[in-house]
Amino acid sequence: METSEIENLINSALELDELHVKFDGSQCKVIAIADMFGELSRVKKQQVVYAPLAQVINDGVIHAVTIKTFTTSEWQREKMFNLPL
């Protein structure tokens, strides 16, 4: 699976302002930015981003996922510490 395929899965399911994905063949790191995350609990944020990837995870294509979520204002403060992926 290519990084662009993972990005397409997430972007087709969620309306994000920004998405950064790194995939090394089995481990996937995701940074998702959208203001909707401000209204959600930490667990719900993870579930929202995880959901579009559930099938490929269940199929064993992706073995581990690290997800970080930010609102756009949080991202302005945090991006220097969280990039590059």
C-alpha positions in Angstrom: 0.0 0.0 0.0 1.2 3.5 -0.9 1.1 6.6 1.3 -1.2 8.2 -1.2 -3.7 5.3 -0.9 -3.8 5.8 2.9 -4.3 9.5 2.4 -7.2 8.9 0.0 -8.9 6.5 2.5 -8.7 9.1 5.2 -9.6 12.1 3.0 -12.6 10.4 1.4 -14.0 9.8 4.9 -13.1 13.0 6.7 -13.1 16.7 6.0 -9.6 17.7 7.1 -7.8 21.0 6.7 -4.4 19.1 6.5 -3.3 15.5 6.5 0.3 14.2 6.8 0.9 10.5 6.5 4.1 8.4 6.7 4.0 4.7 5.9 7.1 2.5 6.0 5.6 -0.8 4.9 3.8 -1.8 8.1 3.7 1.2 10.4 1.7 4.2 9.7 2.0 7.7 11.3 -0.9 10.1 10.8 -1.2 13.8 11.7 -4.7 15.1 11.0 -5.7 18.7 11.3 -9.3 19.9 11.5 -11.3 22.2 13.8 -13.8 19.3 14.4 -11.2 17.8 16.7 -11.7 20.6 19.2 -15.2 19.2 20.1 -14.1 15.6 20.6 -12.5 13.6 23.4 -9.0 12.2 22.9 -10.4 8.7 22.4 -13.0 9.9 19.9 -10.4 11.8 17.9 -8.4 8.6 17.5 -11.5 6.6 16.6 -12.5 9.1 13.9 -9.2 8.9 12.1 -8.8 5.1 12.7 -12.2 4.2 11.3 -11.3 4.7 7.6 -8.2 2.5 8.1 -10.0 -0.3 9.9 -10.3 -2.6 6.9 -6.6 -2.4 5.8 -5.6 -2.9 9.4 -7.8 -5.9 9.8 -6.4 -7.3 6.5 -2.9 -7.0 7.9 -1.6 -4.4 5.4 -1.0 -1.9 8.2 0.2 -3.3 11.5 0.6 -0.3 13.7 -0.9 3.2 13.5 0.1 6.3 15.4 -2.4 9.1 15.2 -2.0 12.8 16.3 -4.8 15.2 15.9 -4.9 19.0 16.1 -7.3 21.9 15.6 -5.9 24.5 13.1 -5.0 26.8 16.0 -3.2 24.0 17.9 -1.4 23.0 14.7 0.0 26.5 14.3 1.7 26.1 17.7 2.6 22.5 17.4 3.7 21.9 13.8 7.4 22.8 14.4 7.5 19.9 16.9 5.6 17.4 14.8 7.0 17.6 11.3 8.5 16.2 9.3 6.9 12.8 9.5 
